[in-house]
Amino acid sequence: MNIDLVEIDKDSRACYLNLLLIGDEDEKVVKSYINEGSLFTIVYEKKVIGVVQCLINEKESAVEVKNIGLKEAYRGKGIGSKVINKLAALYECNHYSKMIVGTADSSLENIAFYKKAGFYQRGVRKNFFLQYVPPIYENGLQAIDMIMFEKKLKSRSD
């Protein structure tokens, strides 16, 4: 399975809002960061099947996976893992030491995915999702806290 990540310039990002809303349901929140960092389309068999947005934290030498939106028909097929691996390789080459990502405490599938992808829990942002209108519910639970995960990246000297 071949997955490509194609970077989108800032002038075209608004066209991908619906895909970003898969990963973050609050349009106001997505619009607040849509022009930050790098936005990539996820391309499989010459079709755009999703997007991933990354922000750089120079202070921590880290890349934050801010949003991954993958069309439902392509979930559970290993594509998300390939995207994480491609991002890790890209940012390792640029000398970043870790990837960080946050997900809702109610996102049980996401939590399992990130753990399986080699991330470990590094903290909690209390009450993060209480700002979302309307509230987010998943798996019968209201999203309240953001669970933060981290994955160490290999440096070229490793």
CNS distance restraints for C-alpha pairs under 8 A (distance, minus, plus):
assign (resid   2 and name CA) (resid  44 and name CA) 6.50 0.50 0.50
assign (resid   2 and name CA) (resid  45 and name CA) 7.54 0.50 0.50
assign (resid   3 and name CA) (resid  42 and name CA) 6.81 0.50 0.50
assign (resid   3 and name CA) (resid  43 and name CA) 5.74 0.50 0.50
assign (resid   3 and name CA) (resid  44 and name CA) 5.14 0.50 0.50
assign (resid   3 and name CA) (resid  45 and name CA) 7.88 0.50 0.50
assign (resid   3 and name CA) (resid  79 and name CA) 7.35 0.50 0.50
assign (resid   3 and name CA) (resid  82 and name CA) 7.08 0.50 0.50
assign (resid   3 and name CA) (resid  83 and name CA) 7.34 0.50 0.50
assign (resid   4 and name CA) (resid  41 and name CA) 7.99 0.50 0.50
assign (resid   4 and name CA) (resid  42 and name CA) 5.94 0.50 0.50
assign (resid   4 and name CA) (resid  43 and name CA) 5.04 0.50 0.50
assign (resid   4 and name CA) (resid  44 and name CA) 6.67 0.50 0.50
assign (resid   5 and name CA) (resid  40 and name CA) 5.56 0.50 0.50
assign (resid   5 and name CA) (resid  41 and name CA) 5.57 0.50 0.50
assign (resid   5 and name CA) (resid  42 and name CA) 5.00 0.50 0.50
assign (resid   5 and name CA) (resid  43 and name CA) 6.22 0.50 0.50
assign (resid   5 and name CA) (resid  83 and name CA) 7.74 0.50 0.50
assign (resid   5 and name CA) (resid  86 and name CA) 7.95 0.50 0.50
assign (resid   6 and name CA) (resid  40 and name CA) 5.02 0.50 0.50
assign (resid   6 and name CA) (resid  41 and name CA) 5.19 0.50 0.50
assign (resid   6 and name CA) (resid  42 and name CA) 6.81 0.50 0.50
assign (resid   6 and name CA) (resid  43 and name CA) 7.40 0.50 0.50
assign (resid   7 and name CA) (resid  38 and name CA) 6.82 0.50 0.50
assign (resid   7 and name CA) (resid  39 and name CA) 5.71 0.50 0.50
assign (resid   7 and name CA) (resid  40 and name CA) 4.19 0.50 0.50
assign (resid   7 and name CA) (resid  41 and name CA) 6.45 0.50 0.50
assign (resid   8 and name CA) (resid  12 and name CA) 6.56 0.50 0.50
assign (resid   8 and name CA) (resid  13 and name CA) 6.54 0.50 0.50
assign (resid   8 and name CA) (resid  38 and name CA) 7.47 0.50 0.50
assign (resid   8 and name CA) (resid  39 and name CA) 5.56 0.50 0.50
assign (resid   8 and name CA) (resid  40 and name CA) 5.61 0.50 0.50
assign (resid   8 and name CA) (resid  41 and name CA) 7.00 0.50 0.50
assign (resid   9 and name CA) (resid  13 and name CA) 6.66 0.50 0.50
assign (resid   9 and name CA) (resid  39 and name CA) 7.66 0.50 0.50
assign (resid  10 and name CA) (resid  35 and name CA) 5.91 0.50 0.50
assign (resid  12 and name CA) (resid  16 and name CA) 7.73 0.50 0.50
assign (resid  13 and name CA) (resid  17 and name CA) 7.10 0.50 0.50
assign (resid  13 and name CA) (resid  34 and name CA) 6.95 0.50 0.50
assign (resid  13 and name CA) (resid  35 and name CA) 7.19 0.50 0.50
assign (resid  13 and name CA) (resid  39 and name CA) 7.57 0.50 0.50
assign (resid  14 and name CA) (resid  34 and name CA) 7.68 0.50 0.50
assign (resid  16 and name CA) (resid  20 and name CA) 6.38 0.50 0.50
assign (resid  16 and name CA) (resid  51 and name CA) 7.63 0.50 0.50
assign (resid  17 and name CA) (resid  21 and name CA) 6.16 0.50 0.50
assign (resid  17 and name CA) (resid  30 and name CA) 7.77 0.50 0.50
assign (resid  18 and name CA) (resid  22 and name CA) 6.84 0.50 0.50
assign (resid  19 and name CA) (resid  23 and name CA) 7.45 0.50 0.50
assign (resid  19 and name CA) (resid  50 and name CA) 5.98 0.50 0.50
assign (resid  19 and name CA) (resid  51 and name CA) 6.27 0.50 0.50
assign (resid  19 and name CA) (resid  69 and name CA) 5.39 0.50 0.50
assign (resid  19 and name CA) (resid  70 and name CA) 7.09 0.50 0.50
assign (resid  19 and name CA) (resid  71 and name CA) 7.49 0.50 0.50
assign (resid  20 and name CA) (resid  24 and name CA) 6.33 0.50 0.50
assign (resid  20 and name CA) (resid  30 and name CA) 7.10 0.50 0.50
assign (resid  20 and name CA) (resid  51 and name CA) 6.58 0.50 0.50
assign (resid  20 and name CA) (resid  52 and name CA) 7.78 0.50 0.50
assign (resid  20 and name CA) (resid  67 and name CA) 6.71 0.50 0.50
assign (resid  20 and name CA) (resid  68 and name CA) 6.95 0.50 0.50
assign (resid  20 and name CA) (resid  69 and name CA) 5.31 0.50 0.50
assign (resid  21 and name CA) (resid  25 and name CA) 4.88 0.50 0.50
assign (resid  21 and name CA) (resid  26 and name CA) 6.93 0.50 0.50
assign (resid  21 and name CA) (resid  27 and name CA) 6.64 0.50 0.50
assign (resid  21 and name CA) (resid  30 and name CA) 7.16 0.50 0.50
assign (resid  21 and name CA) (resid  69 and name CA) 6.99 0.50 0.50
assign (resid  22 and name CA) (resid  68 and name CA) 7.68 0.50 0.50
assign (resid  22 and name CA) (resid  69 and name CA) 4.79 0.50 0.50
assign (resid  22 and name CA) (resid  70 and name CA) 6.87 0.50 0.50
assign (resid  22 and name CA) (resid  71 and name CA) 7.55 0.50 0.50
assign (resid  23 and name CA) (resid  67 and name CA) 5.55 0.50 0.50
assign (resid  23 and name CA) (resid  68 and name CA) 5.21 0.50 0.50
assign (resid  23 and name CA) (resid  69 and name CA) 4.41 0.50 0.50
assign (resid  23 and name CA) (resid  70 and name CA) 7.56 0.50 0.50
assign (resid  24 and name CA) (resid  29 and name CA) 7.87 0.50 0.50
assign (resid  24 and name CA) (resid  30 and name CA) 6.71 0.50 0.50
assign (resid  24 and name CA) (resid  67 and name CA) 6.78 0.50 0.50
assign (resid  24 and name CA) (resid  69 and name CA) 7.87 0.50 0.50
assign (resid  25 and name CA) (resid  30 and name CA) 7.95 0.50 0.50
assign (resid  25 and name CA) (resid 136 and name CA) 7.90 0.50 0.50
assign (resid  26 and name CA) (resid  30 and name CA) 6.31 0.50 0.50
assign (resid  26 and name CA) (resid 132 and name CA) 6.45 0.50 0.50
assign (resid  26 and name CA) (resid 133 and name CA) 7.17 0.50 0.50
assign (resid  27 and name CA) (resid  31 and name CA) 6.06 0.50 0.50
assign (resid  28 and name CA) (resid  32 and name CA) 6.32 0.50 0.50
assign (resid  29 and name CA) (resid  33 and name CA) 6.99 0.50 0.50
assign (resid  30 and name CA) (resid  34 and name CA) 5.79 0.50 0.50
assign (resid  31 and name CA) (resid  35 and name CA) 7.86 0.50 0.50
assign (resid  36 and name CA) (resid  55 and name CA) 6.66 0.50 0.50
assign (resid  37 and name CA) (resid  53 and name CA) 7.05 0.50 0.50
assign (resid  37 and name CA) (resid  54 and name CA) 5.62 0.50 0.50
assign (resid  37 and name CA) (resid  55 and name CA) 4.39 0.50 0.50
assign (resid  37 and name CA) (resid  56 and name CA) 6.44 0.50 0.50
assign (resid  38 and name CA) (resid  53 and name CA) 5.64 0.50 0.50
assign (resid  38 and name CA) (resid  54 and name CA) 5.27 0.50 0.50
assign (resid  38 and name CA) (resid  55 and name CA) 6.50 0.50 0.50
assign (resid  39 and name CA) (resid  51 and name CA) 7.00 0.50 0.50
assign (resid  39 and name CA) (resid  52 and name CA) 5.87 0.50 0.50
assign (resid  39 and name CA) (resid  53 and name CA) 4.33 0.50 0.50
assign (resid  39 and name CA) (resid  54 and name CA) 6.48 0.50 0.50
assign (resid  40 and name CA) (resid  51 and name CA) 5.55 0.50 0.50
assign (resid  40 and name CA) (resid  52 and name CA) 5.34 0.50 0.50
assign (resid  40 and name CA) (resid  53 and name CA) 6.24 0.50 0.50
assign (resid  41 and name CA) (resid  48 and name CA) 6.22 0.50 0.50
assign (resid  41 and name CA) (resid  49 and name CA) 7.55 0.50 0.50
assign (resid  41 and name CA) (resid  50 and name CA) 5.83 0.50 0.50
assign (resid  41 and name CA) (resid  51 and name CA) 4.35 0.50 0.50
assign (resid  41 and name CA) (resid  52 and name CA) 6.50 0.50 0.50
assign (resid  42 and name CA) (resid  48 and name CA) 5.69 0.50 0.50
assign (resid  42 and name CA) (resid  49 and name CA) 5.73 0.50 0.50
assign (resid  42 and name CA) (resid  50 and name CA) 4.92 0.50 0.50
assign (resid  42 and name CA) (resid  51 and name CA) 5.26 0.50 0.50
assign (resid  42 and name CA) (resid  52 and name CA) 7.13 0.50 0.50
assign (resid  42 and name CA) (resid  83 and name CA) 7.67 0.50 0.50
assign (resid  43 and name CA) (resid  47 and name CA) 5.31 0.50 0.50
assign (resid  43 and name CA) (resid  48 and name CA) 4.54 0.50 0.50
assign (resid  43 and name CA) (resid  49 and name CA) 5.90 0.50 0.50
assign (resid  43 and name CA) (resid  50 and name CA) 7.30 0.50 0.50
assign (resid  44 and name CA) (resid  48 and name CA) 6.54 0.50 0.50
assign (resid  44 and name CA) (resid  49 and name CA) 6.62 0.50 0.50
assign (resid  49 and name CA) (resid  70 and name CA) 6.06 0.50 0.50
assign (resid  49 and name CA) (resid  71 and name CA) 5.66 0.50 0.50
assign (resid  49 and name CA) (resid  74 and name CA) 7.24 0.50 0.50
assign (resid  50 and name CA) (resid  68 and name CA) 7.45 0.50 0.50
assign (resid  50 and name CA) (resid  69 and name CA) 5.27 0.50 0.50
assign (resid  50 and name CA) (resid  70 and name CA) 4.24 0.50 0.50
assign (resid  50 and name CA) (resid  71 and name CA) 5.84 0.50 0.50
assign (resid  51 and name CA) (resid  67 and name CA) 7.78 0.50 0.50
assign (resid  51 and name CA) (resid  68 and name CA) 5.81 0.50 0.50
assign (resid  51 and name CA) (resid  69 and name CA) 5.26 0.50 0.50
assign (resid  51 and name CA) (resid  70 and name CA) 6.54 0.50 0.50
assign (resid  52 and name CA) (resid  65 and name CA) 7.29 0.50 0.50
assign (resid  52 and name CA) (resid  66 and name CA) 7.59 0.50 0.50
assign (resid  52 and name CA) (resid  67 and name CA) 5.50 0.50 0.50
assign (resid  52 and name CA) (resid  68 and name CA) 4.37 0.50 0.50
assign (resid  52 and name CA) (resid  69 and name CA) 6.37 0.50 0.50
assign (resid  53 and name CA) (resid  65 and name CA) 6.09 0.50 0.50
assign (resid  53 and name CA) (resid  66 and name CA) 5.49 0.50 0.50
assign (resid  53 and name CA) (resid  67 and name CA) 5.15 0.50 0.50
assign (resid  53 and name CA) (resid  68 and name CA) 6.57 0.50 0.50
assign (resid  54 and name CA) (resid  63 and name CA) 6.37 0.50 0.50
assign (resid  54 and name CA) (resid  64 and name CA) 5.41 0.50 0.50
assign (resid  54 and name CA) (resid  65 and name CA) 4.61 0.50 0.50
assign (resid  54 and name CA) (resid  66 and name CA) 5.38 0.50 0.50
assign (resid  54 and name CA) (resid  67 and name CA) 7.21 0.50 0.50
assign (resid  55 and name CA) (resid  63 and name CA) 5.68 0.50 0.50
assign (resid  55 and name CA) (resid  64 and name CA) 5.05 0.50 0.50
assign (resid  55 and name CA) (resid  65 and name CA) 6.63 0.50 0.50
assign (resid  55 and name CA) (resid  66 and name CA) 6.52 0.50 0.50
assign (resid  56 and name CA) (resid  61 and name CA) 7.71 0.50 0.50
assign (resid  56 and name CA) (resid  62 and name CA) 6.06 0.50 0.50
assign (resid  56 and name CA) (resid  63 and name CA) 4.61 0.50 0.50
assign (resid  56 and name CA) (resid  64 and name CA) 6.20 0.50 0.50
assign (resid  57 and name CA) (resid  61 and name CA) 5.92 0.50 0.50
assign (resid  57 and name CA) (resid  62 and name CA) 5.10 0.50 0.50
assign (resid  57 and name CA) (resid  63 and name CA) 5.97 0.50 0.50
assign (resid  57 and name CA) (resid  64 and name CA) 7.23 0.50 0.50
assign (resid  58 and name CA) (resid  62 and name CA) 6.37 0.50 0.50
assign (resid  61 and name CA) (resid  95 and name CA) 7.83 0.50 0.50
assign (resid  61 and name CA) (resid  96 and name CA) 5.02 0.50 0.50
assign (resid  61 and name CA) (resid  97 and name CA) 5.69 0.50 0.50
assign (resid  61 and name CA) (resid  98 and name CA) 6.89 0.50 0.50
assign (resid  62 and name CA) (resid  96 and name CA) 5.46 0.50 0.50
assign (resid  62 and name CA) (resid  97 and name CA) 5.92 0.50 0.50
assign (resid  62 and name CA) (resid  98 and name CA) 4.88 0.50 0.50
assign (resid  62 and name CA) (resid  99 and name CA) 5.55 0.50 0.50
assign (resid  62 and name CA) (resid 100 and name CA) 6.96 0.50 0.50
assign (resid  63 and name CA) (resid  91 and name CA) 7.32 0.50 0.50
assign (resid  63 and name CA) (resid  96 and name CA) 6.94 0.50 0.50
assign (resid  63 and name CA) (resid  98 and name CA) 6.50 0.50 0.50
assign (resid  63 and name CA) (resid  99 and name CA) 4.88 0.50 0.50
assign (resid  63 and name CA) (resid 100 and name CA) 6.28 0.50 0.50
assign (resid  64 and name CA) (resid  99 and name CA) 5.63 0.50 0.50
assign (resid  64 and name CA) (resid 100 and name CA) 4.66 0.50 0.50
assign (resid  64 and name CA) (resid 101 and name CA) 5.58 0.50 0.50
assign (resid  65 and name CA) (resid  99 and name CA) 7.03 0.50 0.50
assign (resid  65 and name CA) (resid 100 and name CA) 6.22 0.50 0.50
assign (resid  65 and name CA) (resid 101 and name CA) 5.13 0.50 0.50
assign (resid  65 and name CA) (resid 102 and name CA) 7.91 0.50 0.50
assign (resid  66 and name CA) (resid 101 and name CA) 6.50 0.50 0.50
assign (resid  66 and name CA) (resid 102 and name CA) 7.53 0.50 0.50
assign (resid  70 and name CA) (resid  74 and name CA) 6.71 0.50 0.50
assign (resid  70 and name CA) (resid  75 and name CA) 6.69 0.50 0.50
assign (resid  70 and name CA) (resid  80 and name CA) 7.88 0.50 0.50
assign (resid  71 and name CA) (resid  75 and name CA) 6.89 0.50 0.50
assign (resid  74 and name CA) (resid  79 and name CA) 7.19 0.50 0.50
assign (resid  75 and name CA) (resid  79 and name CA) 7.01 0.50 0.50
assign (resid  75 and name CA) (resid  80 and name CA) 7.42 0.50 0.50
assign (resid  78 and name CA) (resid  82 and name CA) 6.43 0.50 0.50
assign (resid  79 and name CA) (resid  83 and name CA) 6.21 0.50 0.50
assign (resid  80 and name CA) (resid  84 and name CA) 6.29 0.50 0.50
assign (resid  81 and name CA) (resid  85 and name CA) 6.19 0.50 0.50
assign (resid  81 and name CA) (resid 117 and name CA) 6.38 0.50 0.50
assign (resid  82 and name CA) (resid  86 and name CA) 6.09 0.50 0.50
assign (resid  83 and name CA) (resid  87 and name CA) 6.13 0.50 0.50
assign (resid  84 and name CA) (resid  88 and name CA) 6.05 0.50 0.50
assign (resid  84 and name CA) (resid 117 and name CA) 7.57 0.50 0.50
assign (resid  85 and name CA) (resid  89 and name CA) 6.22 0.50 0.50
assign (resid  86 and name CA) (resid  90 and name CA) 6.15 0.50 0.50
assign (resid  87 and name CA) (resid  91 and name CA) 6.08 0.50 0.50
assign (resid  88 and name CA) (resid  92 and name CA) 5.85 0.50 0.50
assign (resid  88 and name CA) (resid  99 and name CA) 7.40 0.50 0.50
assign (resid  88 and name CA) (resid 153 and name CA) 6.53 0.50 0.50
assign (resid  89 and name CA) (resid  93 and name CA) 6.28 0.50 0.50
assign (resid  90 and name CA) (resid  94 and name CA) 6.67 0.50 0.50
assign (resid  91 and name CA) (resid  95 and name CA) 6.38 0.50 0.50
assign (resid  91 and name CA) (resid  96 and name CA) 5.58 0.50 0.50
assign (resid  92 and name CA) (resid  96 and name CA) 5.40 0.50 0.50
assign (resid  92 and name CA) (resid  97 and name CA) 6.86 0.50 0.50
assign (resid  92 and name CA) (resid 153 and name CA) 6.00 0.50 0.50
assign (resid  92 and name CA) (resid 154 and name CA) 6.14 0.50 0.50
assign (resid  92 and name CA) (resid 155 and name CA) 5.98 0.50 0.50
assign (resid  92 and name CA) (resid 156 and name CA) 7.36 0.50 0.50
assign (resid  93 and name CA) (resid 155 and name CA) 7.71 0.50 0.50
assign (resid  93 and name CA) (resid 156 and name CA) 7.24 0.50 0.50
assign (resid  95 and name CA) (resid 155 and name CA) 6.22 0.50 0.50
assign (resid  95 and name CA) (resid 156 and name CA) 7.49 0.50 0.50
assign (resid  96 and name CA) (resid 153 and name CA) 7.00 0.50 0.50
assign (resid  96 and name CA) (resid 155 and name CA) 7.52 0.50 0.50
assign (resid  97 and name CA) (resid 152 and name CA) 6.05 0.50 0.50
assign (resid  97 and name CA) (resid 153 and name CA) 4.92 0.50 0.50
assign (resid  97 and name CA) (resid 154 and name CA) 6.70 0.50 0.50
assign (resid  97 and name CA) (resid 155 and name CA) 6.60 0.50 0.50
assign (resid  98 and name CA) (resid 150 and name CA) 6.72 0.50 0.50
assign (resid  98 and name CA) (resid 151 and name CA) 5.49 0.50 0.50
assign (resid  98 and name CA) (resid 152 and name CA) 4.35 0.50 0.50
assign (resid  98 and name CA) (resid 153 and name CA) 4.81 0.50 0.50
assign (resid  99 and name CA) (resid 150 and name CA) 5.64 0.50 0.50
assign (resid  99 and name CA) (resid 151 and name CA) 5.13 0.50 0.50
assign (resid  99 and name CA) (resid 152 and name CA) 6.47 0.50 0.50
assign (resid  99 and name CA) (resid 153 and name CA) 6.96 0.50 0.50
assign (resid 100 and name CA) (resid 148 and name CA) 7.07 0.50 0.50
assign (resid 100 and name CA) (resid 149 and name CA) 5.56 0.50 0.50
assign (resid 100 and name CA) (resid 150 and name CA) 4.41 0.50 0.50
assign (resid 100 and name CA) (resid 151 and name CA) 6.40 0.50 0.50
assign (resid 101 and name CA) (resid 148 and name CA) 5.79 0.50 0.50
assign (resid 101 and name CA) (resid 149 and name CA) 5.28 0.50 0.50
assign (resid 101 and name CA) (resid 150 and name CA) 6.53 0.50 0.50
assign (resid 102 and name CA) (resid 146 and name CA) 5.85 0.50 0.50
assign (resid 102 and name CA) (resid 147 and name CA) 5.39 0.50 0.50
assign (resid 102 and name CA) (resid 148 and name CA) 4.31 0.50 0.50
assign (resid 102 and name CA) (resid 149 and name CA) 6.04 0.50 0.50
assign (resid 103 and name CA) (resid 107 and name CA) 6.63 0.50 0.50
assign (resid 103 and name CA) (resid 110 and name CA) 6.89 0.50 0.50
assign (resid 103 and name CA) (resid 111 and name CA) 7.08 0.50 0.50
assign (resid 103 and name CA) (resid 146 and name CA) 5.30 0.50 0.50
assign (resid 103 and name CA) (resid 147 and name CA) 5.38 0.50 0.50
assign (resid 103 and name CA) (resid 148 and name CA) 6.69 0.50 0.50
assign (resid 104 and name CA) (resid 129 and name CA) 7.42 0.50 0.50
assign (resid 104 and name CA) (resid 143 and name CA) 5.54 0.50 0.50
assign (resid 104 and name CA) (resid 144 and name CA) 6.93 0.50 0.50
assign (resid 104 and name CA) (resid 145 and name CA) 5.98 0.50 0.50
assign (resid 104 and name CA) (resid 146 and name CA) 4.63 0.50 0.50
assign (resid 104 and name CA) (resid 147 and name CA) 6.00 0.50 0.50
assign (resid 105 and name CA) (resid 111 and name CA) 7.90 0.50 0.50
assign (resid 105 and name CA) (resid 143 and name CA) 5.85 0.50 0.50
assign (resid 105 and name CA) (resid 144 and name CA) 6.62 0.50 0.50
assign (resid 105 and name CA) (resid 145 and name CA) 5.57 0.50 0.50
assign (resid 105 and name CA) (resid 146 and name CA) 5.84 0.50 0.50
assign (resid 105 and name CA) (resid 147 and name CA) 5.87 0.50 0.50
assign (resid 106 and name CA) (resid 137 and name CA) 7.25 0.50 0.50
assign (resid 106 and name CA) (resid 138 and name CA) 5.64 0.50 0.50
assign (resid 106 and name CA) (resid 139 and name CA) 6.66 0.50 0.50
assign (resid 106 and name CA) (resid 141 and name CA) 5.62 0.50 0.50
assign (resid 106 and name CA) (resid 142 and name CA) 6.37 0.50 0.50
assign (resid 106 and name CA) (resid 143 and name CA) 5.06 0.50 0.50
assign (resid 106 and name CA) (resid 144 and name CA) 7.68 0.50 0.50
assign (resid 107 and name CA) (resid 111 and name CA) 6.24 0.50 0.50
assign (resid 107 and name CA) (resid 138 and name CA) 6.32 0.50 0.50
assign (resid 107 and name CA) (resid 139 and name CA) 7.46 0.50 0.50
assign (resid 107 and name CA) (resid 143 and name CA) 7.71 0.50 0.50
assign (resid 108 and name CA) (resid 112 and name CA) 6.30 0.50 0.50
assign (resid 108 and name CA) (resid 139 and name CA) 7.57 0.50 0.50
assign (resid 109 and name CA) (resid 113 and name CA) 6.10 0.50 0.50
assign (resid 110 and name CA) (resid 114 and name CA) 6.16 0.50 0.50
assign (resid 111 and name CA) (resid 115 and name CA) 6.30 0.50 0.50
assign (resid 112 and name CA) (resid 116 and name CA) 6.10 0.50 0.50
assign (resid 113 and name CA) (resid 117 and name CA) 6.14 0.50 0.50
assign (resid 114 and name CA) (resid 118 and name CA) 6.51 0.50 0.50
assign (resid 114 and name CA) (resid 119 and name CA) 5.40 0.50 0.50
assign (resid 114 and name CA) (resid 120 and name CA) 7.75 0.50 0.50
assign (resid 114 and name CA) (resid 149 and name CA) 7.48 0.50 0.50
assign (resid 115 and name CA) (resid 119 and name CA) 4.94 0.50 0.50
assign (resid 115 and name CA) (resid 120 and name CA) 6.05 0.50 0.50
assign (resid 118 and name CA) (resid 151 and name CA) 6.13 0.50 0.50
assign (resid 119 and name CA) (resid 149 and name CA) 5.65 0.50 0.50
assign (resid 119 and name CA) (resid 150 and name CA) 5.04 0.50 0.50
assign (resid 119 and name CA) (resid 151 and name CA) 4.43 0.50 0.50
assign (resid 119 and name CA) (resid 152 and name CA) 7.85 0.50 0.50
assign (resid 120 and name CA) (resid 149 and name CA) 5.24 0.50 0.50
assign (resid 120 and name CA) (resid 150 and name CA) 5.43 0.50 0.50
assign (resid 120 and name CA) (resid 151 and name CA) 6.48 0.50 0.50
assign (resid 121 and name CA) (resid 147 and name CA) 7.12 0.50 0.50
assign (resid 121 and name CA) (resid 148 and name CA) 5.86 0.50 0.50
assign (resid 121 and name CA) (resid 149 and name CA) 4.35 0.50 0.50
assign (resid 121 and name CA) (resid 150 and name CA) 6.39 0.50 0.50
assign (resid 122 and name CA) (resid 147 and name CA) 7.96 0.50 0.50
assign (resid 122 and name CA) (resid 148 and name CA) 5.59 0.50 0.50
assign (resid 122 and name CA) (resid 149 and name CA) 5.23 0.50 0.50
assign (resid 122 and name CA) (resid 150 and name CA) 6.15 0.50 0.50
assign (resid 123 and name CA) (resid 147 and name CA) 6.23 0.50 0.50
assign (resid 123 and name CA) (resid 148 and name CA) 5.09 0.50 0.50
assign (resid 123 and name CA) (resid 149 and name CA) 7.10 0.50 0.50
assign (resid 124 and name CA) (resid 145 and name CA) 6.56 0.50 0.50
assign (resid 124 and name CA) (resid 146 and name CA) 5.64 0.50 0.50
assign (resid 124 and name CA) (resid 147 and name CA) 4.69 0.50 0.50
assign (resid 124 and name CA) (resid 148 and name CA) 5.63 0.50 0.50
assign (resid 125 and name CA) (resid 145 and name CA) 5.68 0.50 0.50
assign (resid 125 and name CA) (resid 146 and name CA) 4.99 0.50 0.50
assign (resid 125 and name CA) (resid 147 and name CA) 6.53 0.50 0.50
assign (resid 125 and name CA) (resid 148 and name CA) 7.32 0.50 0.50
assign (resid 126 and name CA) (resid 144 and name CA) 7.23 0.50 0.50
assign (resid 126 and name CA) (resid 145 and name CA) 4.74 0.50 0.50
assign (resid 126 and name CA) (resid 146 and name CA) 6.61 0.50 0.50
assign (resid 127 and name CA) (resid 131 and name CA) 7.96 0.50 0.50
assign (resid 127 and name CA) (resid 144 and name CA) 5.02 0.50 0.50
assign (resid 127 and name CA) (resid 145 and name CA) 4.76 0.50 0.50
assign (resid 127 and name CA) (resid 146 and name CA) 7.44 0.50 0.50
assign (resid 128 and name CA) (resid 144 and name CA) 6.14 0.50 0.50
assign (resid 128 and name CA) (resid 145 and name CA) 5.20 0.50 0.50
assign (resid 128 and name CA) (resid 146 and name CA) 5.82 0.50 0.50
assign (resid 129 and name CA) (resid 135 and name CA) 7.52 0.50 0.50
assign (resid 129 and name CA) (resid 136 and name CA) 7.60 0.50 0.50
assign (resid 129 and name CA) (resid 143 and name CA) 5.84 0.50 0.50
assign (resid 129 and name CA) (resid 144 and name CA) 4.80 0.50 0.50
assign (resid 129 and name CA) (resid 145 and name CA) 6.02 0.50 0.50
assign (resid 129 and name CA) (resid 146 and name CA) 7.00 0.50 0.50
assign (resid 130 and name CA) (resid 135 and name CA) 6.86 0.50 0.50
assign (resid 130 and name CA) (resid 143 and name CA) 7.54 0.50 0.50
assign (resid 130 and name CA) (resid 144 and name CA) 5.69 0.50 0.50
assign (resid 131 and name CA) (resid 135 and name CA) 7.95 0.50 0.50
assign (resid 132 and name CA) (resid 136 and name CA) 7.07 0.50 0.50
assign (resid 135 and name CA) (resid 142 and name CA) 6.96 0.50 0.50
assign (resid 135 and name CA) (resid 143 and name CA) 7.29 0.50 0.50
assign (resid 136 and name CA) (resid 142 and name CA) 5.74 0.50 0.50
assign (resid 136 and name CA) (resid 143 and name CA) 5.47 0.50 0.50
assign (resid 137 and name CA) (resid 141 and name CA) 5.32 0.50 0.50
assign (resid 137 and name CA) (resid 142 and name CA) 4.36 0.50 0.50
assign (resid 137 and name CA) (resid 143 and name CA) 5.89 0.50 0.50
assign (resid 138 and name CA) (resid 142 and name CA) 6.50 0.50 0.50
assign (resid 138 and name CA) (resid 143 and name CA) 7.17 0.50 0.50
assign (resid 154 and name CA) (resid 158 and name CA) 6.00 0.50 0.50
